[in-house]
Amino acid sequence: MARRISQRWSQRVTETSNALDLEPGVFTLDDPREIARSLKRSADASLRRKADPFRSAMSMLVFYINRAGRNLPAARLKTLEQAKDELREIYGRPRLRSHATPGKRWRRT
């Protein structure tokens, strides 16, 4: 029983955290700019967030990427990494100079 509960902690975090109220299907979008714009809308409108809108939106995106882990295909990771840059651009933050190559992430052996 404890194993079953521990496998669902990320769902509980997503539903009850004070981060954001996300639009449905935001992480299934194919366009990085649309993902970023959706996260911005959610962050700006959310009354549940504690941090500033940029930090809340970026935190939710990073949370999703980290939870997907090794199960996230390289092409999808690339799209989500591009969404991070789009989010930075929308909020007037500097882009990162380079990203880790998708698929070349650290893996457990």
C-alpha positions as CSV (number, residue, x, y, z in Angstrom):
1,M,0.0,0.0,0.0
2,A,2.8,2.4,0.8
3,R,4.3,1.8,-2.6
4,R,1.1,2.7,-4.3
5,I,0.8,6.0,-2.4
6,S,4.4,6.9,-3.0
7,Q,4.0,6.5,-6.8
8,R,1.4,9.2,-6.9
9,W,3.1,11.9,-4.9
10,S,3.7,14.0,-8.1
11,Q,0.0,14.0,-8.9
12,R,-0.8,15.2,-5.4
13,V,1.8,17.9,-5.7
14,T,0.4,19.1,-9.1
15,E,-3.2,19.1,-7.7
16,T,-2.6,20.7,-4.3
17,S,0.6,22.8,-4.5
18,N,0.6,26.5,-4.5
19,A,2.4,26.7,-7.8
20,L,-0.1,27.1,-10.6
21,D,-3.5,26.2,-12.0
22,L,-2.5,24.9,-15.4
23,E,-4.5,24.9,-18.6
24,P,-5.4,21.3,-19.6
25,G,-3.0,19.7,-22.0
26,V,-0.3,22.4,-21.8
27,F,2.6,19.9,-21.8
28,T,1.1,18.0,-24.8
29,L,1.4,21.0,-27.1
30,D,3.9,20.8,-30.0
31,D,4.9,24.4,-30.2
32,P,7.4,25.6,-27.6
33,R,6.0,29.2,-27.8
34,E,2.4,28.0,-27.2
35,I,3.6,26.0,-24.1
36,A,5.4,29.1,-22.8
37,R,2.4,31.4,-23.5
38,S,0.0,28.9,-21.8
39,L,2.3,28.8,-18.7
40,K,2.5,32.6,-18.6
41,R,-1.3,32.9,-18.8
42,S,-1.6,30.3,-15.9
43,A,1.0,32.0,-13.8
44,D,-0.4,35.5,-14.3
45,A,-3.9,34.3,-13.5
46,S,-3.2,31.9,-10.6
47,L,-4.1,33.0,-7.1
48,R,-2.4,29.9,-5.7
49,R,1.2,30.8,-6.5
50,K,3.7,32.1,-3.9
51,A,6.5,33.2,-6.1
52,D,6.5,35.7,-9.0
53,P,4.8,34.5,-12.2
54,F,8.1,33.8,-14.1
55,R,9.5,31.6,-11.3
56,S,6.2,29.7,-10.9
57,A,5.8,29.0,-14.6
58,M,9.5,27.9,-14.9
59,S,9.2,25.8,-11.8
60,M,6.2,23.9,-13.2
61,L,7.9,23.3,-16.5
62,V,11.1,22.0,-14.8
63,F,8.9,19.9,-12.5
64,Y,7.3,18.2,-15.5
65,I,10.6,17.6,-17.2
66,N,12.2,16.1,-14.1
67,R,9.2,13.9,-13.3
68,A,9.2,12.5,-16.9
69,G,12.9,11.6,-16.5
70,R,14.2,8.9,-18.7
71,N,10.7,8.2,-20.1
72,L,10.7,11.6,-22.0
73,P,11.7,11.1,-25.6
74,A,14.6,13.3,-26.9
75,A,12.4,15.2,-29.3
76,R,9.9,16.0,-26.5
77,L,12.7,17.1,-24.2
78,K,14.0,19.4,-27.0
79,T,10.6,21.0,-27.4
80,L,10.3,21.5,-23.6
81,E,13.8,23.0,-23.4
82,Q,12.9,25.4,-26.2
83,A,9.7,26.3,-24.2
84,K,12.0,27.3,-21.3
85,D,13.8,29.8,-23.6
86,E,10.5,31.1,-25.0
87,L,9.3,31.6,-21.4
88,R,12.5,33.5,-20.6
89,E,11.9,35.7,-23.7
90,I,8.3,36.4,-22.9
91,Y,9.3,37.6,-19.4
92,G,12.3,39.5,-20.6
93,R,14.9,37.3,-19.0
94,P,18.1,36.4,-20.8
95,R,18.2,33.1,-22.7
96,L,20.8,30.5,-21.7
97,R,23.7,30.2,-24.1
98,S,23.6,26.4,-24.5
99,H,21.6,23.4,-23.4
100,A,22.6,19.9,-22.6
101,T,22.1,17.8,-25.7
102,P,18.7,16.0,-25.5
103,G,19.3,12.3,-25.0
104,K,22.8,12.9,-23.5
105,R,21.4,13.4,-20.0
106,W,22.8,11.7,-17.0
107,R,21.6,8.2,-16.7
108,R,21.7,5.8,-13.8
109,T,23.7,2.6,-14.4
